[in-house]
Amino acid sequence: MSNADIGTSNRIFNHLNRLLRLFLKTIQKFPPSSDDNTEKESKDRSHQYPNDLKVVLEGLPEIYSRDALTAMSDEVEEWKPMPRTLYNKYSIGTSAAGGTHQPSFWSHKSCAGKVKDVEISRRIAPASEKELDWLEAFLSICNYMASMQEIWTRKETVAEYWERH
């Protein structure tokens, strides 16, 4: 991989991490409302999101592996699922964010030892259908949040906050 490719990859990864942080801040400030609208929810800033949010939240802890990656479990002792995100309440195996540990997507560098010995034809297999569904739902929810007109602060809406960040 050339230095230009690494730079491009890092910029894309940083952009995705920014989306994740905006997503997490938005659902913290406007938590999903439940089906049974309780009195407590009417007092807080709960929000009715599209159904894709359920797919996103269920998939935040770990990546949905494809067959080739799952097959690696025979070659690696104590195979563990690969986390999707780090340093947030949905992460597996990491503590909450703070200091230099900001919420982020998990990076392949974390498991380089597991992947490097797998033959190339198995590493480049396409993602699982469930993983692609998760990605589509995540981007759909981010797009939805980026157009929310709820008040974020006295001076800006959620959409304006997303645009500024």
VEXKE-202105 format. One record per residue (C-alpha): x, y, z; residue number from 1. Coordinates in Angstrom, 2 decimals. Each point is the difference from the previous one (the first is absolute). Example, Ala and Ser with C-alpha at 12.3 -4.5 7.8 and 13.67 -1.06 7.14 Angstrom:
BEGIN
12.30_-4.50_7.80_1
1.37_3.44_-0.66_2
# end
This chain:
BEGIN
0.00_0.00_0.00_1
1.48_3.36_-1.02_2
0.22_3.03_2.28_3
-2.72_1.68_-2.10_4
-2.29_-3.01_0.50_5
0.68_0.04_3.75_6
-0.80_3.72_0.15_7
-3.26_-0.49_-1.87_8
-0.90_-2.97_2.19_9
0.69_2.02_3.16_10
-2.16_2.91_-1.22_11
-2.91_-2.34_-0.74_12
0.42_-1.73_3.36_13
0.10_3.38_1.80_14
-3.18_1.08_-1.81_15
-1.77_-3.23_1.03_16
1.12_0.51_3.61_17
-1.41_3.53_-0.11_18
-3.33_-1.43_-1.23_19
0.03_-2.54_2.83_20
0.60_2.72_2.61_21
-2.77_2.17_-1.42_22
-2.32_-3.02_-0.04_23
0.81_-0.84_3.65_24
-0.40_3.61_1.15_25
-3.34_0.26_-1.76_26
-1.50_-3.15_1.51_27
1.33_1.06_3.41_28
-1.65_3.41_-0.27_29
-3.13_-1.36_-1.72_30
-0.40_-3.58_1.24_31
-2.26_-2.30_-1.98_32
-3.53_0.01_1.32_33
-1.50_-3.33_0.94_34
-3.29_-1.36_-1.25_35
-1.66_0.62_3.36_36
0.36_3.77_0.31_37
0.59_0.40_3.70_38
-0.41_3.19_1.96_39
3.78_0.23_0.44_40
0.50_-0.02_-3.76_41
-2.44_2.81_-0.53_42
2.20_2.16_2.27_43
3.32_-0.89_-1.62_44
1.06_0.53_-3.58_45
-0.81_-3.48_-1.29_46
-0.43_-0.35_-3.73_47
-1.78_-2.42_-2.32_48
2.65_-1.20_-2.46_49
-0.49_-2.12_-3.13_50
0.10_-3.79_0.47_51
3.58_-0.10_-1.32_52
1.18_1.22_3.41_53
-0.76_-3.41_1.51_54
2.23_-1.68_-2.62_55
2.78_2.50_0.72_56
-0.13_-0.36_3.79_57
-0.11_-3.80_-0.15_58
3.03_-0.03_-2.29_59
2.17_2.55_1.83_60
1.73_-2.48_2.32_61
1.57_-2.25_-2.63_62
0.60_-0.45_-3.70_63
-2.15_-2.55_-1.79_64
2.66_-2.29_-1.40_65
-0.08_-1.65_-3.39_66
0.55_-3.72_-0.53_67
3.71_0.33_-0.79_68
0.66_1.98_3.15_69
-2.06_-2.37_2.13_70
2.05_-2.86_-1.42_71
3.08_1.60_1.54_72
-1.29_-1.09_3.40_73
1.41_-3.48_-0.67_74
3.46_1.51_-0.48_75
0.02_2.40_2.93_76
-0.12_-1.09_3.61_77
-2.69_1.68_2.11_78
-1.73_1.67_-2.93_79
-1.95_3.05_1.12_80
-2.43_2.12_-2.00_81
1.51_3.14_-1.50_82
-1.34_3.13_1.63_83
-1.62_2.59_-2.25_84
0.60_2.98_2.26_85
2.24_0.97_2.90_86
-0.47_2.25_3.04_87
-3.76_0.37_0.17_88
-2.83_-1.66_1.90_89
-0.73_-2.36_-2.91_90
3.59_-1.28_-0.29_91
1.09_-3.44_1.09_92
3.12_-0.21_2.11_93
0.83_3.70_0.26_94
-0.76_2.60_2.61_95
-1.84_3.23_-0.59_96
1.58_2.90_-1.85_97
2.25_2.49_1.66_98
3.25_1.82_-0.65_99
1.69_-1.45_-3.07_100
-2.51_-2.88_-0.19_101
-2.80_1.51_-2.04_102
-2.76_-2.13_-1.58_103
1.23_-1.45_-3.25_104
-0.46_-2.85_-2.39_105
2.27_-2.92_0.63_106
3.03_-0.07_-2.27_107
1.34_-3.07_-1.78_108
3.42_0.81_1.47_109
-1.31_-1.39_3.29_110
-0.14_-3.53_-1.42_111
2.78_0.07_-2.57_112
1.45_-3.17_1.48_113
-3.24_-1.89_-0.55_114
-0.51_1.07_-3.60_115
3.52_0.10_-1.45_116
0.41_-3.79_-0.12_117
-3.28_-0.60_-1.83_118
0.41_-0.54_-3.72_119
-0.89_3.03_-2.10_120
-2.96_-1.63_-1.75_121
-1.71_-0.38_3.38_122
0.84_3.52_1.18_123
-1.54_1.74_-2.99_124
-3.32_-1.83_0.12_125
-2.96_2.40_0.04_126
-1.62_1.02_3.27_127
-2.98_-1.97_1.25_128
-3.47_1.12_-1.08_129
-0.82_0.83_3.62_130
3.10_2.22_0.22_131
-1.01_1.87_-3.14_132
-3.54_0.40_1.42_133
1.53_1.47_3.17_134
2.12_2.47_-1.96_135
-2.99_1.08_-2.08_136
-2.10_0.49_3.17_137
2.80_1.98_1.71_138
0.39_2.36_-2.94_139
-3.79_0.35_-0.30_140
-0.33_0.94_3.68_141
2.91_2.44_-0.26_142
-1.70_1.61_-2.99_143
-3.25_0.18_1.98_144
1.74_1.56_3.02_145
1.77_2.52_-2.22_146
-3.43_1.38_-0.98_147
-1.68_-0.02_3.45_148
-1.56_3.35_0.83_149
-0.13_-0.50_3.78_150
1.76_2.68_2.01_151
3.56_-1.01_0.97_152
0.85_3.24_1.77_153
-1.75_3.35_0.16_154
1.83_1.05_-3.14_155
-0.08_-3.09_-2.20_156
-1.97_-3.06_-1.05_157
1.36_-3.54_-0.15_158
0.40_0.42_-3.78_159
2.03_3.18_0.49_160
2.16_-1.71_2.64_161
0.70_-2.88_-2.41_162
0.81_2.45_-2.80_163
2.44_1.89_2.23_164
1.80_-3.20_0.95_165
# end
